[in-house]
Amino acid sequence: MADRRARRVPTFVIQLTGLDTKKKIVAKFGPDSVFEKGKPAPQAKASASEKTSEARHATQVAKAKPPIVRKAASAGR
């Protein structure tokens, strides 16, 4: 969707996709898809199963470190 702040989905997008809510359109086509009058719909994004397999290989798990406790600094106050 070109305008995230838009309150409604344009009627030509509803007719083109068959989807009536912004959430459904973004879920199928992605947040950066652009619809133009008189042009075909953009390609749908990869399915969930393809995306999860790619995400497993691409992402690293970040683990939070515990805070450092400095007893000497806090005792002087």
N, C-alpha and C positions, 0 to 999 in steps of 0.2 A: 504494500500500500504506500503510495507516494506521500500521503498526508496522514500521519498517525493521529492527529487531533480531529480528524473529520468525525462528525457525529453519526453520519449515516453512510451506507454503501450506495454508490450510484446505481441507478436502475440498469444501465447497460452492463455493469459488472455482474449483477445478479442474473441477468439473462445469459451472459456469456459463460458463467461458471455453474449456475444452478445452485449456488450457495447464498444464503441470505444474511449471514452475520459476518462481522469482521474477523472474529475468532476462528471461524471455520475456514475462511479464505486464507488467513495467515497460516493456519495449520497445514493447509494443502499446498500453497504456493510459496510460503516463506515471507518474512517481514519486508524484504526489499523488492518484492515483485511490483511491476508497473503495468497497469491496464490502460490501453488506449482505444478510443472508439475507432471502429473500422479495421482493427488489426486483430489477429488471432491471440488467444490467451497465452501467457508465458508458460514455459515448461513447469510442471509440478516438481516440487523438490523431492529428494530421495525418500523412499519409504522408511518407516521407523526401524525395520529390521536391518536395512542397509546402513542407516545412520548410526545405530548403536554399535554395530560391528566396527565401523570406521572410528567411532568415538573411543572405543576401548583401546585401539592402537595409538591414537593420536594424543590422548590426554595423559597427564601424569598426576598421580595422587599427591596432593600437597598436605603435609601433616603439620599441624600447629605445634610449635614448641612451647613448653611450659615457661611461665615467667621466671626471671632470675630474681632470687631473693637475696638481697644484700643486707645482712644483719648488722654489720658494722656501721653502715650509713644511717640506718633507722634508729640505732641505739643512742646516737649523739643528739637527737632532737628532743 
